[in-house]
Amino acid sequence: MDIGWPEIAIIAVVVLVLFGSKKLPDAARSLGRSMRIMKTEIKGLHDDETPAAPAELAAAKPANADSASAEQTTSSS
């Protein structure tokens, strides 16, 4: 199924008639803002995933070291 220029023109006219010439720019602006927010949130999710693993490993190492020193203290007493 190939969509050519005549079909696109018909779709544009139907959209213009349905929404009106005053609401169409507002709708496009709102759609652009929504897409920008969604893109930012998706990028934030990707950024949150990558540094989480090294941070968890770094946080786990001191906890293991504390438990090891606590075991040495109790065994030496």
Contacts in CASP RR format, 6 or more apart in sequence:
PFRMAT RR
TARGET T0000
AUTHOR 0000-0000-0000
METHOD contacts of the structure
MODEL  1
MDIGWPEIAIIAVVVLVLFGSKKLPDAARSLGRSMRIMKTEIKGLHDDET
PAAPAELAAAKPANADSASAEQTTSSS
15 24 0 8 1.000
16 24 0 8 1.000
19 27 0 8 1.000
END
